[in-house]
Amino acid sequence: MAISLRSIMDFPIPEARQTVTARDAILYALTVGYGTEPLDRAHLRRVQEDDLRPVPTMANVVAHAGPWMKDAGVDWQRLVHSEHRLTIHRPLPLGKPLLSRSRMLSVVDRGPEKGMFATFERTIVTEPDETPIATIVQTNACRGDGGCGSAGTPPEPLPPVPDRTPDTVFAITMPESAALLYRLNGDLNPLHSDPAYAARAGFPRPILHGLCTFGYAGYAIGRTLGTNEIADVGFIAARFTAVVFPGDRLEFDIWQEGQDIRFRARVPAREATVLDHGTARLA
């Protein structure tokens, strides 16, 4: 049965809580590129308990509400992450209780055969004082759920990348185990681990989590633009435009335009742009 507009716009998205440990922060860092230069102190600050500095994009996986869109009636097997925006208000604290609350922002219906885009906002705060830590705006492409109608106000479109040669290109190869490792951060969707499930969803093999690629983008920007350290992003956003497979070699094209950073990610072997309309600012 087709999902109704009100059933998703009014769905009571559950609150979620988490206290981030050093182990959590180290695991996340290792799954998005940090630690690939294990003799570099800038890397070690992200993967050792002493003087540990959590990676900012870890906010994406903290106090996550889980697969609530599946509970709301969305065709879960045909859902893919379409666009993501992360704003960091303060560094992620370790050992302090965190709370996240979510609310739907919009549904953009493309028709019964074309699916819909569903956008929601998630805010992470400390408990009990409710100090803001991060705000996340996520858009999912629900490929099997069109025809329900539109509601709300979708986010403003992200700007395109510049029409000129990138200032920097950063290349890195995704480990073959990348999806199996990244799922330990909490996203256990079998699309990223089960070959038979991925085939039923229309993919030749399990695909990498979009937020894993997004985390690598934060690493690529920080590694490229940092001086003695790996710089932290304070804001980062991008569209997911094609899938990434474990083992793919990614090239991140990076432009600096004043305080703004533009980027995209490509898989040259498949002539695919996998992240586009990327924009970021350093903390």
C-alpha distance (Angstrom), angle and dihedral (degrees) to the residues before:
residue distance angle dihedral
M1 . . .
A2 3.80 . .
I3 3.77 116.9 .
S4 3.81 116.5 -109.7
L5 3.78 122.6 -127.7
R6 3.80 93.5 -123.9
S7 3.81 93.4 48.2
I8 3.79 90.8 63.5
M9 3.83 100.6 32.1
D10 3.82 91.3 50.3
F11 3.79 97.8 36.8
P12 3.83 111.3 133.8
I13 3.80 98.8 -123.0
P14 3.80 105.7 -154.3
E15 3.77 121.3 -116.7
A16 3.80 114.8 -120.0
R17 3.78 133.6 -154.6
Q18 3.78 133.9 -161.2
T19 3.77 139.3 163.9
V20 3.80 106.9 -148.2
T21 3.79 115.1 -136.5
A22 3.79 129.0 -160.4
R23 3.80 87.8 -107.8
D24 3.82 90.8 55.2
A25 3.81 91.1 50.5
I26 3.81 93.8 47.1
L27 3.81 92.7 48.4
Y28 3.79 91.8 50.9
A29 3.80 92.6 48.0
L30 3.80 91.7 51.8
T31 3.81 91.2 52.4
V32 3.83 95.4 55.8
G33 3.81 103.9 46.1
Y34 3.79 105.7 -78.3
G35 3.78 111.9 125.4
T36 3.80 94.1 35.0
E37 3.82 86.3 113.7
P38 3.82 97.9 45.7
L39 3.82 96.1 177.5
D40 3.80 93.4 54.0
R41 3.82 114.0 98.7
A42 3.80 90.5 -147.3
H43 3.80 88.2 61.9
L44 3.78 94.2 42.0
R45 3.81 91.5 57.2
R46 3.81 86.7 65.4
V47 3.81 97.8 45.7
Q48 3.82 106.8 35.2
E49 3.80 126.8 75.8
D50 3.82 94.8 -130.8
D51 3.81 111.3 85.1
L52 3.83 89.1 -8.7
R53 3.81 115.5 -171.4
P54 3.83 112.4 -164.6
V55 3.81 116.9 -134.8
P56 3.83 110.0 -108.4
T57 3.81 95.7 -133.6
M58 3.81 88.0 60.6
A59 3.81 85.2 86.6
N60 3.81 86.0 79.1
V61 3.81 91.9 70.2
V62 3.82 100.6 34.6
A63 3.83 120.3 108.3
H64 3.80 90.2 -8.6
A65 3.80 118.1 -175.8
G66 3.81 92.6 -137.8
P67 3.84 127.4 -135.8
W68 3.79 95.1 -22.7
M69 3.81 93.6 148.2
K70 3.80 87.6 63.1
D71 3.81 88.0 54.7
A72 3.81 89.0 48.7
G73 3.82 89.9 59.1
V74 3.81 102.7 -99.2
D75 3.82 116.7 147.8
W76 3.81 93.5 -103.0
Q77 3.80 96.3 -168.8
R78 3.80 91.6 58.7
L79 3.81 97.5 43.5
V80 3.81 118.4 110.2
H81 3.78 131.6 177.0
S82 3.80 108.3 -104.4
E83 3.81 108.1 176.1
H84 3.79 137.6 -1.3
R85 3.81 136.3 -166.5
L86 3.79 124.7 -174.2
T87 3.80 125.9 -172.9
I88 3.81 117.7 -172.3
H89 3.82 114.5 -152.1
R90 3.82 97.6 174.4
P91 3.80 135.9 -1.0
L92 3.79 113.2 -81.7
P93 3.83 107.6 -96.7
L94 3.80 122.7 -136.2
G95 3.78 121.5 -136.3
K96 3.81 95.2 11.9
P97 3.84 122.9 114.1
L98 3.81 112.7 -108.1
L99 3.79 129.9 -163.4
S100 3.80 128.8 -161.7
R101 3.78 127.2 -162.3
S102 3.80 124.8 -171.5
R103 3.78 135.9 -162.5
M104 3.77 134.4 179.9
L105 3.80 115.9 -109.5
S106 3.79 104.9 -179.5
V107 3.77 151.0 -19.1
V108 3.81 118.8 -147.1
D109 3.81 109.4 -165.6
R110 3.80 116.8 -152.6
G111 3.81 96.4 -178.0
P112 3.83 139.1 -84.8
E113 3.80 94.8 -66.9
K114 3.81 97.7 37.6
G115 3.80 105.9 49.2
M116 3.78 129.3 -138.3
F117 3.80 141.9 -90.6
A118 3.80 115.0 -122.9
T119 3.82 118.7 -166.8
F120 3.78 126.5 -168.5
E121 3.80 136.1 172.5
R122 3.79 125.3 -134.6
T123 3.80 123.6 -168.2
I124 3.81 124.2 -164.5
V125 3.80 119.6 -155.7
T126 3.79 136.4 167.9
E127 3.78 121.5 -105.3
P128 2.93 133.6 -90.5
D129 3.82 97.2 -1.4
E130 3.84 94.8 46.3
T131 3.80 96.2 -136.8
P132 3.85 107.4 175.9
I133 3.82 114.3 -111.2
A134 3.81 105.3 166.7
T135 3.79 144.1 -12.2
I136 3.79 120.5 -148.4
V137 3.80 127.2 -168.4
Q138 3.79 112.0 -168.7
T139 3.80 129.6 -175.8
N140 3.80 120.6 -162.8
A141 3.78 124.8 -164.5
C142 3.79 105.0 -137.2
R143 3.77 98.6 -162.5
G144 3.81 96.1 -176.8
D145 3.80 100.1 44.6
G146 3.80 110.6 68.4
G147 3.79 125.1 132.4
C148 3.80 98.5 56.8
G149 3.82 98.3 106.2
S150 3.82 132.6 -112.8
A151 3.80 132.4 -84.0
G152 3.79 141.2 167.4
T153 3.79 129.0 21.1
P154 3.81 118.3 -65.1
P155 3.83 120.2 -142.6
E156 3.78 119.8 -86.9
P157 3.82 110.7 -92.1
L158 3.79 116.7 -92.5
P159 3.83 113.9 -113.7
P160 3.82 119.3 -105.2
V161 3.78 120.1 -110.0
P162 3.82 117.2 -97.8
D163 3.78 120.1 -80.6
R164 3.79 94.6 -124.1
T165 3.78 140.6 78.7
P166 3.82 112.2 -64.8
D167 3.77 117.4 -104.6
T168 3.81 89.7 -135.4
V169 3.81 137.1 11.4
F170 3.79 117.9 -157.7
A171 3.82 118.4 -168.9
I172 3.79 128.1 -163.2
T173 3.81 134.7 160.2
M174 3.80 120.2 -129.7
P175 3.82 111.2 -127.4
E176 3.80 115.3 -114.7
S177 3.81 86.0 -120.1
A178 3.82 93.8 49.9
A179 3.82 97.5 112.2
L180 3.80 93.7 42.2
L181 3.80 89.7 52.7
Y182 3.80 97.3 42.0
R183 3.82 92.4 52.8
L184 3.81 87.4 66.7
N185 3.82 86.2 73.9
G186 3.80 86.8 71.9
D187 3.83 109.2 -85.3
L188 3.81 102.7 113.8
N189 3.81 96.8 168.7
P190 3.84 104.2 148.2
L191 3.81 88.9 -137.7
H192 3.80 84.4 84.6
S193 3.80 99.0 46.1
D194 3.83 113.8 19.3
P195 3.84 115.0 76.3
A196 3.82 93.3 -161.5
Y197 3.81 92.6 50.4
A198 3.81 91.2 47.4
A199 3.82 90.1 51.0
R200 3.81 91.1 53.1
A201 3.81 87.6 52.5
G202 3.81 90.2 53.8
F203 3.81 101.6 -100.3
P204 3.81 126.7 121.7
R205 3.82 91.4 -134.2
P206 3.81 139.3 -8.0
I207 3.78 112.0 -57.8
L208 3.79 129.9 -138.3
H209 3.79 117.8 -100.3
G210 3.78 110.0 -97.8
L211 3.79 89.6 -132.8
C212 3.80 89.7 55.4
T213 3.81 89.3 59.0
F214 3.81 87.8 44.0
G215 3.81 90.0 53.4
Y216 3.79 90.2 50.4
A217 3.81 87.8 52.4
G218 3.80 89.6 56.5
Y219 3.79 89.1 49.4
A220 3.83 93.2 47.5
I221 3.81 91.6 51.0
G222 3.80 93.4 45.9
R223 3.81 93.7 45.5
T224 3.80 92.3 47.9
L225 3.80 99.3 43.4
G226 3.79 100.4 33.4
T227 3.80 119.8 98.0
N228 3.80 113.0 -157.3
E229 3.81 92.0 -10.1
I230 3.79 136.6 39.5
A231 3.80 101.5 -95.2
D232 3.79 121.2 -124.9
V233 3.79 122.1 -126.9
G234 3.79 117.0 -132.1
F235 3.79 93.3 -169.2
I236 3.78 131.2 15.9
A237 3.80 132.2 168.8
A238 3.80 137.8 165.6
R239 3.78 146.2 157.4
F240 3.79 119.7 -112.1
T241 3.80 102.7 -132.3
A242 3.82 104.0 167.0
V243 3.78 137.6 7.1
V244 3.78 125.2 -93.0
F245 3.79 120.9 -144.7
P246 3.78 124.4 -152.7
G247 3.80 107.0 -96.3
D248 3.82 94.5 34.5
R249 3.79 118.0 135.7
L250 3.80 109.0 -131.0
E251 3.77 127.7 -158.7
F252 3.80 117.4 -161.0
D253 3.81 114.8 -153.7
I254 3.81 109.0 -154.3
W255 3.82 130.1 -169.5
Q256 3.80 128.2 -175.9
E257 3.79 117.0 -149.0
G258 3.79 108.0 173.3
Q259 3.80 108.1 -65.3
D260 3.80 91.5 -16.2
I261 3.79 124.5 90.4
R262 3.80 120.8 -157.8
F263 3.78 122.8 -165.2
R264 3.77 147.8 162.9
A265 3.79 134.0 -173.8
R266 3.79 125.4 -134.8
V267 3.80 137.4 -172.6
P268 3.82 100.0 -147.3
A269 3.82 94.0 -169.5
R270 3.81 89.9 63.6
E271 3.82 96.2 30.1
A272 3.80 86.5 -124.4
T273 3.79 129.6 145.9
V274 3.80 104.4 -148.0
L275 3.83 100.7 176.2
D276 3.79 120.4 31.9
H277 3.81 140.1 166.9
G278 3.80 86.5 34.7
T279 3.77 117.5 175.7
A280 3.79 130.4 174.0
R281 3.77 145.2 161.5
L282 3.76 128.3 -155.4
A283 3.79 120.0 -114.3
